[in-house]
Amino acid sequence: MTNSITKPSIVASQALAELGPVIAGECNLQQTATAALEVVMSCAQAKTGALFCIQERPTMLASVASKGFAFFPQTAVFPLLPKHLHALSHAEGPQRLTGDRRDLFLSSNGNISNIWFRCLVPLRVQGRLVGALMLGDREGASDYPPEILHQIGEIAPFIAVAINNHQLMTTLHERTAENLRLIASVHSFWDDALEAFATTIDVKDPHQRGHSLRVGHYSAGIGEALGMGATEVTELRAAGFLHDIGKVTVDKHIFSKTSSLAPNEVREMNDHTVAGHQIVSNVQFPWHGIPEVVRSHHERVDGSGYPDKLRGNEVSLPVKIVAVADTFDAMLSDRSYRKKMSLGECAAQLSWLAPSKLDADVVHALLIQLRRDASHLSTVPRPWATEEKTRKQFLDPEIPCNISPTDIDNLVSEMNRRLNRGRAFVT
């Protein structure tokens, strides 16, 4: 008896070892389903098989992967009556499909026949049906013995969790995208609506509150200093508001950790760029550059960023601007794992990161805005500077502007010296 249980357990463990990287990786639903199906079919020595997900309204099983069939619809479906749903939700472990048992679990009015399958494995998470894995004929045998069913039963819960996670993520993306579409339909309320949405993005972390709003404001200010037009500046502000929208998919506890993140937590945090891109790509914004900024705002000009390792001119100007604005605000904000920098430390660090990590022209534009703030707050009266009396302050009002124009001039001079590699120019 011990050997009959131990051997299937070993086989199942080997199958899970093959499947683990796929489940934990960045695969889409079809890739995950295909990999899971191949592992189970190999383990069970099945010649044909398919993996189905549950769909509602109407309730049905719809295929997301299949293998081994001479013909199989692009999407095979089995409509489910209440009796089928009840049977699938309460069956214990893999089920042999023989005789009347086929009709117990599967209707006969789908676009494929239920006689194609000899084994059915309900996929459930916390008692809720998320799909089903079905196998056809076996190599050299007509039935699935108990030890094979035991192996499949050990693997099935992990496949169910992977499928469920994909479904939850899809639902989250769809709902978030739908909320954005509703916002996009009311053009006259763009700024107010996007500001409200930006506020909700940052609620997971007390240290992040107001971050997206400030990044939008700083991005617009940098664009103005670079001489961009009003439409481009408005787009930068909107992109800054939404740059971190993918963080709605990140587990809340990661934001509050005071220790180093585990590798899987780092991957989950970094994936917010890709998740955010998926969310905003389906929204018809008045501006076309927002999806690119959302995906690429952690790219760096030396290719050390993520998710695509872009470098140099592969990183667009709007992305470079939001990247600098994002870095600037992050440095000036407390985090669970470190204290914030002073404004002087932040300005010095930004100038040092140019041009290796951050675009030098963009950093220079930010320093120009900081210098204007510092000059405006100077005690020296300058009645001729009428434009500065009406200009909006660049720096967030809660951050003291405790840096002098001379300090900023020195940073710019040092940055230019490094950019020119110490070369002297005779004029």
N, C-alpha and C positions, 0 to 999 in steps of 0.2 A: 504493500500500500504506500509506503514511504517513497519508493522509487517512482511510482506512477504520478505522485504529486510533485516530487522534486524535479524531475525532468521537464515537465511542462513549465514549472516556475523558472527554470534556467532559460528555456527557449523564450518565454515571455520577457524575461529580463534582457535578453539579447535583442529582442525586437524593440523594446523600449529604448535601449541604448541607441539603436539606429534612428528611432523616431524622435528622440529628445531634441537634437539640434534643430529639427524642422519645426517642432512645436514651439521652441523658445526663440526661433529666428524671426526675421522680418518678412515672412512669406505671406502671400495673400491667401484667401480662403481656398481657392482652387488648388494652389500649390500644396497647402497643408493637407487638404483632403486627398489629393492624389498620392502624396507620400505615405499617408496613413493607410490608405487602401492597399498600396503595394506591399507594405510591411505585413499587414494582416494576411493578404493573399499568399505571400511567401511562407509565412508561419503555418497557415492552414493548408498549403498545397492546393489552393483553389485555382481553377483555370479561368474563371470569370468572377467579376464582382463589381459592386457599385456602392458609393456612399451618398446618402440622402440627408438633406436638412429639412427641418419642419418649417412650413410656411403657414401663415394664417390668412383668413378672409379670401378665399375659402381655405379650410384646413387641408393640407396635403403634404406629402413627402415629395421633394423635388431634388433631383440628382445634381451633385456638384463635381463628381468624379466617377469614371467607369473605366474598366479594363478587361480585355480579353474577348469582347463580343464582336462578332462579325458585323453586326449592325446595332447601333444604339442611338436613340434620339439625342439631339444636343442638350435637351433638358427632359429627362424622363420624370413622369409624375404619377403618384398614386393618391387619388382623392381619399380622404379619411372620413368615415362615418364615426359617430360617437363610440360605437362598439370597437372599432379598430383603434381609436385613440386610447380607449380604456385598456385594451389588451396590451398595447405597446407601452403604456405608462406603468403597468403593473407586472409585466413579465419579469421573471427572475433569470437573468443571464441570457446567453445565446440560445436561440430556439431553432430546432430542426423544423423545416417547412415540409410537411408530408400530409397528403390527403386534405382533410377539412381544415387543418391548421393554417394553411395558406390563407383561406378566406377569413380566418379568425383575426389575422394581423393586417392583411392587405386586401383592398378591394380589387375586383376584377375588371373595373372600367377605367383603368389608367391607360396611358398611351403605350405601355408595354405590358406583357403578360406576367402575372405573378409566378407562373410555373418556371420562369427562367432561374428562380432562386431556390436553393435547398437549405440555406441557413440565414437567419435574421438575428442581428444584434441590436437591440434598442440602445440608443445613446441618451443617457439622462444625466442631469446635473441637479443635485439636491431634489430628486424626485420629479423634476420637470423634463419632459421629452424635448430634446434638441435635434434629434435626427435618428438615423438607423443605418447600419452597415449590413449589406446583403451579399452573400456569396452564392455562386452557382455550383456547377459540377467540380469535383475534385480530380486531381491527377490519379488515375489508376484505381479510383474507388467511387462509389456512388453515395456514400453517406459520411457524415462528420462524427467521428468517435468522441467519447466523453473527454479524453485527454486533449483533443484539439479544441473542443468547446471551452475547456478550462483555460487553455492558453489565451484564446480570444477574449474570454471574460476578464482576464487580468489586464489586458491591453485596453479594452473598450473605455473604461472610465477616463483615461488620459486623453483619448481621442475626443471624448465628449466634452471635456473641459476646454480643449483647444478650439473645437467648433463653437462652443458657447462664447468663448472670449472674442472670436472673430465676429459673431453675431452682435454681441454687446458693443463692440467698437464700431461696427457698421451703423447700428442704431444711434449711437452717440454722434457720429459724424453726420448722419442724415438729419437729426434733430437740430444740431448746431447750424448746419448749412441752411436748413429751413428757416431758422430764426434770422439768419443773415439775409436770406432772400426777402423776408418780410421787411427787414430794415431797408434793403436796397430798393424796394418798391416806393418808398416815400423819400424822394430826393431832397425835399426841402428841409428834412429833419436829419440830414446826414451827420453833421458834426455832433449834435446832441445825442443822437442814437448810438453812434460809434463810441462816443465818450462813455455812455452808459454801459455799452458792451465791454469796453476796455476795463471798466471798473470791476465787472463780474469776473474777468479773466484772472485777476490778481487776488481774489478773496481766499484762495487756499492757504496763502502764506502771509502772516501779518507783516513780514519784512518786505513783501512784494507790493503791498497796497499802494496804489497810485503810480506804480512803475510804468505801466503801459501808457497812461496819460502823459507822464513826463517824457517818455521816449518819443511819443508823437509830437509833443511841443518842441523838444530839442531838435528832432529831425527837421521840422519845419523851419526852425531858426537857422540851422546849418544851411538848409537850402536857400534861404534868403541871403545869407552871407556869401554864398556861391553865385548869386545873381540869377537864380532860377525864377521862372515866371509864376504867376499866382496859381495856375492849374497844377503845375509840378509841385509847388509847395503844399497845396491841399492834398495831393496824392501822398506825399511824404508823411503828412500828419496822419492820414488814415492808415497808412502802412505801419506807422509806429504804434498807433492804437491797437492794431491787430497782430503785431509781430509774434506775440507769445500765445496766440489763441490755441495752439496745440497743447498747451499745458493743462487744458481741461481734461486731457486723457492721462495725466500723470498722477500716480498715487499720492494722496495728501501727505502721508508721513515722510516722504522723501524730502519735502521742503523744510521740515522742522529738524532734520538730523543734524546733530552737532559734530558727528564723526564723519570720516570719509565714507563715501557711497560705495556699496558693493558693485562689482562689475555689471550685474543685471540692472541695478538701480541707475548706474551711469548710462547704460544703453537706453533704459526707459526715459530718462531725462533728455538725452540727446535726440530721441525719436520724436520729441515734441515738434521739431521743425518739419518732419515728413508728415506727421499727423495733421499739423496745422495747414500744410499745403493741400492735403486731401480735402480738408474742410472748406477752405476758401476757393478752391479751384472750380467748384460748382456754382459759385455765386456770380451773378452778372453785375459787377461793380462798374461805376462810371470810369474807373481807372483800371488799366490792364496790368499794372506792375505789382499789384499787391500779392498775388500768389508767389511770385519770385522772391519778394522780400521776406515773406513768411517762411519760405523754405530755406533761404540762404543767409539769413542775418547772422549766423554764426560762422560763416566762411571768413577766411583771412587771406590777405593778398599773397602770403607766402605759401599757400596751399595747406596750411596746418589745421584749417577749420573743418566743419562738417555741415551737411551730410555728404557732400559730393567732392570735397577736396579741391574746390576751385582755386585758381591762383591768378594774380595779375588782372589783366583786362577781362578775364572770364567772369569776374565779379563786377556787376553793373554798378553805376554811380549811386542809384537809390539804395541798393543793398549796402554799399560802403558807408553811406550816410547813416542809415538806421543802425548798422553795426557799431559805429562810433557813439551814437546817441545812447544805445543800449549799454555799452561798456561804461560810458560816462556816468549814467545814472546808477548802474550797479556798484561802481566804485564809491559813490557818495551815499550808499545805503547800507545799513546793517544787514547782515545775514546771520543765520543760526550758527554758522561756523566761524565767523569773523566780524570784527568791528569795521565801521565805515572809515574811509579816508577823509582827510581834510581836503578842502578845495585845492589848496596848493599842491598837496601830494598827488591828487587826482590829475591836475593839469600837467604836472611833471611826468607822471606815469604815461599819460596819453601821448605826450610829445616824444617820449622815449620809445613807445611802441610804433611810431611812424619812422620810416615806411615799411618796417619789417612785417608787422602784423596789420596795422591800420593804414589807410590811405592818408598820405601826408597833407594833401590839399584839403581833405575833409577835416582833419584834425586842426589845421590852420584856420579853417572857417569857424570851427567851434571856439578856438582861442580868440578870434576876432570878436565874436559875440560876448565872450567873457570880459574882454578888455573894454568893450562898450559899457557893460554893466559896471565894471570897476571905475571907469572914468565918470560915469553918470553919478556914482555915489561919492566921488571925490569932493573934498571940501573946497577945492579951488573953484571960484565962480567962473563960468564960461558962458556969458550971455549970448555969444554968437552961435552957440550950439543949440539952435531952436529945435532941430529934429530930435534931439535926445530928450527933450522935455515931454514929447508925446509918444516916443517909442515904447513898446511893451518890453518889460524886463525879460531877458533870456533865462536866467537862472531861476529855479523854483524859489518862491518867496521864503520858504522855510529853511533854505540853506543860506547861511551868512556868506556874503561876498567878501571874504577876508583875504583877498589877494589884490595886489596893487597893479596898476598898468605897467609899471617898470618890471615887476616880476614876470608878467606875461611876455613883455618885449624880450626879456632875457631868454625865456623858454623858446620863443620863436627863433631868436638868433642862433641858439644852440642847435635847434632842430635843423635850421637851414645849413649850419656848418657841417652837421653830420650828413645831410643830404648831398652836399657838394664835396664831401670827403676831405674837408679842410683845405680845398683849393682856393687860392687867392685870384681875384679877377682884377686886372688893371683897366681902368676906364679913362 
